[in-house]
Amino acid sequence: MESKNSPYQMAMRYGFYYSLASIIVDVTFFLLDLGTKMNWLNGTLKFVIGVAIIYLGMKARRDEELGGYMSYSKALGFGSIMVLFSALVLSVYAYIHMSFVDPEGIDRVMKEVKEQMILKNSSEEEIEMSLSMMRKMKSPAFTVPLSFVGSFIWGFILSLIIAIFVRKNDPNEEYNSLNS
């Protein structure tokens, strides 16, 4: 029994939840000045949140709007729409954060990289080349599209896996296909 509600509305809602949770984690780490020190924890938290929200979104779609049954392809499609919307919101957030909230952030990262390279006895040429490349790659014009693509690919991979556990084939559909 497919609901008359658009799957896009629910996918956008859960995609927004995913984005909002990721942004809250990022802002918390920014306010506590844990950005570069605890990057692994930031990534781990966002991974767990992503898995949970994608799972809950797919499960809600299956149980609330599809009568308790959802094929793998429908689960994957729903998850893909969810993470597409989330990636869009997160890339807009990345632009705002890099451009207005913390425009000096790249300078801090570059300073840390320079210090690490000095400790490793890198030559002045190597340091300048690395920093020059980082300046280009860390600009909003480069980072925002990369953030969008990376967020979508990562979310799509999670959706591929999570859809395996959420899918529940309708036995009546299988029975009816045998009679055809």
KOLZAPA-919659 format. One line per field, with one value per residue: z, x, y of N, C-alpha, C in turn. Coordinates in nm, 2 decimals, padded with zeros to 4 digits. Last residue first. Example, Ala and Ser with C-alpha at 12.3 -4.5 7.8 and 13.67 -1.06 7.14 Angstrom:
# KOLZAPA-919659
n_Z: [00.71:00.78]
n_X: [01.28:01.32]
n_Y: [-00.22:-00.57]
ca_Z: [00.71:00.78]
ca_X: [01.37:01.23]
ca_Y: [-00.11:-00.45]
c_Z: [00.79:00.78]
c_X: [01.29:01.32]
c_Y: [00.00:-00.33]
END
This chain:
# KOLZAPA-919659
n_Z: [-01.29:-01.05:-00.95:-00.88:-00.65:-00.47:-00.45:-00.34:-00.10:00.05:00.00:00.15:00.30:00.38:00.58:00.51:00.27:00.31:00.42:00.19:00.03:00.22:00.23:-00.03:-00.01:00.17:00.01:-00.21:-00.08:00.03:-00.21:-00.34:-00.15:-00.12:-00.38:-00.38:-00.15:-00.22:-00.42:-00.32:-00.07:-00.07:-00.04:-00.27:-00.26:-00.02:-00.09:-00.27:-00.09:00.09:-00.08:-00.16:00.09:00.16:-00.05:-00.01:00.24:00.32:00.64:00.90:01.04:01.15:00.92:00.90:01.13:01.06:00.83:00.95:01.12:00.92:00.79:00.99:01.02:00.76:00.76:00.95:00.90:00.86:01.00:00.90:00.62:00.47:00.60:00.65:00.40:00.28:00.45:00.41:00.14:00.19:00.35:00.16:-00.02:00.14:00.18:-00.07:-00.10:00.11:00.01:-00.23:-00.13:00.02:-00.19:-00.34:-00.15:-00.12:-00.38:-00.40:-00.20:-00.12:00.17:00.39:00.55:00.40:00.33:00.53:00.77:00.70:00.50:00.62:00.85:00.74:00.63:00.87:01.02:00.85:00.84:01.12:01.17:00.99:01.08:01.34:01.28:01.14:01.33:01.51:01.34:01.29:01.55:01.61:01.43:01.51:01.74:01.65:01.47:01.65:01.90:02.01:02.08:01.84:01.67:01.78:01.74:01.47:01.40:01.53:01.39:01.13:01.17:01.23:00.99:00.81:00.91:00.89:00.61:00.54:00.65:00.47:00.22:00.25:00.27:00.02:-00.16:-00.16:-00.10:-00.01:-00.06:00.00:-00.11:00.00]
n_X: [00.16:00.21:00.44:00.35:00.20:00.40:00.54:00.33:00.29:00.52:00.73:01.05:01.21:01.51:01.69:01.93:01.99:02.01:02.26:02.43:02.34:02.37:02.64:02.68:02.55:02.70:02.94:02.83:02.75:02.98:03.13:02.98:02.99:03.26:03.32:03.18:03.33:03.61:03.64:03.53:03.65:03.98:04.15:04.30:04.47:04.61:04.74:04.93:05.08:05.17:05.34:05.53:05.64:05.75:05.94:06.11:06.22:06.19:06.12:06.15:05.93:05.89:05.78:05.54:05.41:05.39:05.23:04.99:04.93:04.88:04.66:04.47:04.46:04.37:04.12:03.99:03.91:03.64:03.40:03.16:03.19:03.31:03.28:03.00:02.88:02.98:02.87:02.59:02.59:02.65:02.43:02.23:02.32:02.33:02.05:01.96:02.10:02.00:01.74:01.78:01.89:01.69:01.51:01.67:01.69:01.42:01.37:01.54:01.45:01.10:00.91:00.63:00.46:00.32:00.45:00.45:00.55:00.75:00.92:00.97:01.10:01.33:01.45:01.50:01.66:01.89:01.97:02.02:02.23:02.43:02.48:02.57:02.80:02.94:02.96:03.13:03.36:03.43:03.49:03.70:03.90:03.95:04.05:04.20:04.07:03.83:03.78:03.66:03.40:03.30:03.35:03.20:02.95:02.94:02.95:02.71:02.52:02.56:02.46:02.19:02.11:02.14:01.94:01.71:01.71:01.66:01.40:01.27:01.32:01.18:00.92:00.90:00.94:00.73:00.42:00.13:-00.01:00.16:00.10:00.08]
n_Y: [-01.46:-01.59:-01.48:-01.23:-01.29:-01.36:-01.11:-00.96:-01.09:-01.04:-00.77:-00.75:-00.51:-00.34:-00.28:-00.39:-00.29:-00.02:00.02:00.01:00.22:00.43:00.45:00.54:00.79:00.93:00.95:01.10:01.34:01.44:01.47:01.67:01.88:01.92:02.01:02.25:02.38:02.39:02.58:02.81:02.84:02.69:02.48:02.46:02.69:02.64:02.40:02.49:02.65:02.46:02.30:02.50:02.56:02.31:02.27:02.50:02.44:02.09:01.94:01.83:01.79:02.04:02.16:02.02:02.12:02.39:02.37:02.28:02.50:02.69:02.58:02.60:02.88:02.95:02.84:03.00:03.26:03.25:03.14:03.26:03.32:03.11:02.87:02.87:02.90:02.65:02.47:02.51:02.41:02.15:02.06:02.08:01.88:01.66:01.63:01.56:01.32:01.16:01.13:01.00:00.76:00.65:00.59:00.41:00.21:00.13:00.05:-00.17:-00.34:-00.27:-00.28:-00.28:-00.14:00.05:00.27:00.46:00.35:00.16:00.29:00.53:00.44:00.32:00.54:00.69:00.52:00.50:00.77:00.81:00.62:00.70:00.96:00.92:00.78:00.99:01.19:01.06:01.03:01.29:01.38:01.21:01.29:01.55:01.69:01.90:02.06:02.13:02.22:02.45:02.46:02.56:02.34:02.13:02.25:02.26:01.98:01.90:02.05:01.95:01.69:01.76:01.88:01.67:01.49:01.65:01.67:01.41:01.39:01.57:01.46:01.22:01.32:01.44:01.24:01.07:01.23:01.04:00.82:00.51:00.18:-00.12]
ca_Z: [-01.41:-01.12:-00.99:-00.99:-00.77:-00.51:-00.50:-00.47:-00.20:00.00:00.02:00.04:00.34:00.28:00.59:00.64:00.28:00.24:00.51:00.29:-00.03:00.18:00.35:00.01:-00.11:00.20:00.14:-00.23:-00.15:00.12:-00.10:-00.40:-00.20:00.00:-00.33:-00.47:-00.15:-00.11:-00.45:-00.46:-00.08:-00.09:00.07:-00.24:-00.37:-00.04:00.02:-00.31:-00.21:00.13:-00.01:-00.26:00.01:00.25:-00.03:-00.13:00.23:00.26:00.49:00.82:00.96:01.24:00.97:00.79:01.11:01.18:00.82:00.85:01.18:01.02:00.72:00.94:01.13:00.81:00.67:00.97:00.94:00.74:01.03:01.04:00.72:00.42:00.55:00.76:00.50:00.23:00.44:00.54:00.17:00.11:00.41:00.28:-00.07:00.08:00.29:-00.01:-00.20:00.12:00.15:-00.23:-00.22:00.09:-00.09:-00.40:-00.20:00.00:-00.32:-00.49:-00.19:-00.19:00.08:00.29:00.61:00.46:00.23:00.40:00.78:00.79:00.48:00.49:00.86:00.82:00.54:00.76:01.07:00.88:00.72:01.05:01.24:00.98:00.95:01.32:01.36:01.08:01.21:01.55:01.40:01.18:01.47:01.69:01.43:01.38:01.75:01.75:01.42:01.51:01.89:01.95:02.18:01.96:01.64:01.78:01.88:01.54:01.36:01.57:01.53:01.16:01.13:01.33:01.11:00.79:00.89:01.02:00.69:00.50:00.71:00.62:00.26:00.23:00.39:00.14:-00.15:-00.09:-00.19:00.02:-00.16:00.05:-00.12:00.00]
ca_X: [00.16:00.08:00.44:00.44:00.13:00.30:00.61:00.39:00.18:00.50:00.59:00.97:01.12:01.42:01.56:01.87:01.99:01.89:02.15:02.44:02.35:02.23:02.57:02.74:02.50:02.57:02.94:02.89:02.65:02.87:03.18:03.00:02.86:03.18:03.38:03.14:03.19:03.57:03.68:03.50:03.51:03.89:04.07:04.21:04.37:04.53:04.63:04.83:05.02:05.08:05.23:05.45:05.57:05.66:05.83:06.03:06.13:06.26:06.09:06.27:05.98:05.93:05.91:05.64:05.44:05.47:05.36:05.06:04.96:04.99:04.79:04.51:04.50:04.50:04.22:04.01:04.05:03.72:03.54:03.17:03.15:03.31:03.41:03.10:02.86:03.01:03.02:02.65:02.55:02.74:02.57:02.22:02.30:02.45:02.14:01.91:02.12:02.14:01.76:01.71:01.97:01.81:01.47:01.62:01.81:01.50:01.29:01.56:01.58:01.21:00.99:00.71:00.55:00.25:00.45:00.39:00.44:00.64:00.87:00.91:00.98:01.23:01.41:01.42:01.53:01.81:01.93:01.91:02.10:02.37:02.43:02.44:02.70:02.91:02.88:03.00:03.29:03.40:03.39:03.58:03.85:03.88:03.96:04.26:04.18:03.83:03.83:03.79:03.49:03.29:03.41:03.35:03.00:02.94:03.05:02.84:02.53:02.60:02.60:02.27:02.11:02.22:02.08:01.76:01.73:01.78:01.51:01.27:01.38:01.33:00.98:00.88:01.04:00.84:00.54:00.23:-00.03:00.09:00.19:00.00]
ca_Y: [-01.39:-01.62:-01.62:-01.24:-01.24:-01.45:-01.23:-00.92:-01.09:-01.17:-00.80:-00.77:-00.62:-00.39:-00.22:-00.43:-00.43:-00.07:00.02:-00.09:00.09:00.39:00.41:00.42:00.68:00.89:00.88:00.97:01.25:01.40:01.38:01.54:01.83:01.88:01.89:02.15:02.36:02.31:02.45:02.78:02.80:02.81:02.51:02.36:02.67:02.76:02.40:02.40:02.71:02.56:02.24:02.43:02.67:02.38:02.18:02.48:02.56:02.21:01.96:01.88:01.68:01.93:02.20:02.00:01.98:02.35:02.43:02.20:02.37:02.71:02.59:02.47:02.80:03.00:02.78:02.86:03.24:03.27:03.11:03.22:03.42:03.25:02.91:02.86:03.00:02.79:02.47:02.53:02.55:02.23:02.07:02.16:02.02:01.71:01.65:01.68:01.43:01.21:01.18:01.13:00.85:00.69:00.69:00.53:00.27:00.18:00.16:-00.05:-00.29:-00.34:-00.19:-00.35:-00.23:-00.07:00.16:00.50:00.45:00.13:00.15:00.53:00.52:00.24:00.43:00.75:00.56:00.38:00.71:00.88:00.62:00.56:00.93:00.99:00.71:00.86:01.21:01.10:00.91:01.20:01.45:01.20:01.15:01.53:01.57:01.81:01.98:02.11:02.08:02.46:02.41:02.64:02.47:02.12:02.22:02.39:02.07:01.84:02.07:02.09:01.71:01.69:01.95:01.79:01.45:01.60:01.79:01.47:01.31:01.59:01.59:01.22:01.25:01.52:01.34:01.02:01.22:01.14:00.93:00.63:00.30:00.00]
c_Z: [-01.53:-01.26:-01.07:-01.04:-00.90:-00.64:-00.55:-00.53:-00.34:-00.10:-00.04:00.07:00.23:00.35:00.49:00.66:00.41:00.25:00.44:00.38:00.08:00.11:00.32:00.14:-00.07:00.11:00.18:-00.10:-00.17:00.05:-00.01:-00.30:-00.25:-00.05:-00.21:-00.43:-00.25:-00.12:-00.35:-00.49:-00.22:-00.10:00.05:-00.13:-00.34:-00.15:00.00:-00.22:-00.26:00.02:00.03:-00.20:-00.10:00.17:00.06:-00.12:00.10:00.25:00.45:00.67:00.87:01.16:01.07:00.84:01.01:01.17:00.94:00.84:01.08:01.08:00.81:00.87:01.08:00.93:00.71:00.89:00.96:00.77:00.91:01.08:00.86:00.53:00.51:00.72:00.61:00.33:00.38:00.53:00.31:00.13:00.33:00.34:00.05:00.03:00.24:00.11:-00.14:00.01:00.15:-00.09:-00.23:00.00:-00.01:-00.30:-00.26:-00.05:-00.20:-00.44:-00.27:-00.17:00.02:00.20:00.52:00.51:00.29:00.30:00.64:00.79:00.57:00.47:00.73:00.83:00.61:00.67:00.96:00.93:00.75:00.92:01.17:01.05:00.93:01.18:01.34:01.15:01.13:01.43:01.44:01.23:01.36:01.61:01.50:01.38:01.63:01.76:01.52:01.46:01.75:01.95:02.13:02.07:01.77:01.75:01.88:01.68:01.44:01.53:01.58:01.31:01.16:01.30:01.22:00.92:00.89:01.02:00.83:00.57:00.67:00.69:00.41:00.26:00.37:00.26:-00.03:-00.07:-00.10:-00.07:-00.13:-00.07:-00.08:00.00]
c_X: [00.21:00.08:00.32:00.46:00.22:00.23:00.51:00.46:00.24:00.39:00.56:00.82:01.03:01.33:01.46:01.73:01.91:01.88:02.02:02.31:02.36:02.24:02.43:02.67:02.55:02.51:02.80:02.89:02.71:02.77:03.07:03.04:02.88:03.05:03.31:03.20:03.14:03.42:03.62:03.54:03.47:03.75:03.98:04.11:04.26:04.43:04.55:04.71:04.90:05.01:05.12:05.32:05.48:05.57:05.72:05.92:06.05:06.16:06.16:06.24:06.10:05.98:05.97:05.78:05.55:05.51:05.45:05.21:05.04:05.03:04.91:04.65:04.55:04.55:04.36:04.12:04.08:03.87:03.63:03.32:03.18:03.28:03.42:03.23:02.96:03.00:03.06:02.80:02.61:02.71:02.67:02.36:02.30:02.44:02.27:02.01:02.08:02.17:01.90:01.74:01.91:01.89:01.59:01.58:01.77:01.62:01.37:01.48:01.60:01.34:01.10:00.79:00.64:00.34:00.39:00.38:00.37:00.53:00.74:00.84:00.90:01.10:01.30:01.37:01.44:01.67:01.85:01.87:01.99:02.24:02.37:02.39:02.57:02.80:02.85:02.91:03.15:03.32:03.34:03.46:03.72:03.83:03.89:04.18:04.23:03.94:03.85:03.86:03.64:03.38:03.41:03.42:03.15:02.99:03.06:02.95:02.67:02.61:02.65:02.42:02.20:02.23:02.18:01.91:01.77:01.81:01.65:01.38:01.38:01.39:01.13:00.94:01.02:00.95:00.65:00.35:00.07:00.08:00.10:00.09]
c_Y: [-01.47:-01.56:-01.66:-01.38:-01.25:-01.42:-01.34:-01.04:-01.05:-01.18:-00.94:-00.82:-00.64:-00.51:-00.28:-00.37:-00.47:-00.22:-00.04:-00.10:-00.02:00.25:00.36:00.36:00.55:00.78:00.84:00.89:01.11:01.31:01.34:01.44:01.68:01.82:01.83:02.01:02.25:02.28:02.35:02.63:02.75:02.75:02.64:02.39:02.57:02.75:02.52:02.39:02.62:02.63:02.35:02.37:02.60:02.48:02.24:02.39:02.55:02.32:02.09:01.89:01.71:01.81:02.10:02.05:01.95:02.20:02.39:02.24:02.28:02.58:02.62:02.48:02.66:02.92:02.83:02.80:03.09:03.25:03.13:03.21:03.39:03.35:03.06:02.91:03.00:02.90:02.61:02.55:02.59:02.38:02.15:02.18:02.12:01.85:01.71:01.72:01.56:01.32:01.24:01.20:00.99:00.79:00.74:00.64:00.41:00.26:00.22:00.07:-00.16:-00.27:-00.27:-00.25:-00.31:-00.18:00.03:00.38:00.47:00.22:00.13:00.39:00.52:00.31:00.35:00.64:00.62:00.42:00.58:00.82:00.69:00.56:00.80:00.96:00.78:00.78:01.08:01.12:00.95:01.08:01.36:01.27:01.14:01.39:01.54:01.68:01.88:02.02:02.04:02.32:02.40:02.59:02.56:02.25:02.21:02.36:02.20:01.93:02.01:02.11:01.85:01.70:01.89:01.86:01.57:01.56:01.75:01.59:01.36:01.51:01.62:01.35:01.24:01.45:01.43:01.13:01.17:01.12:01.04:00.73:00.42:00.12]
END
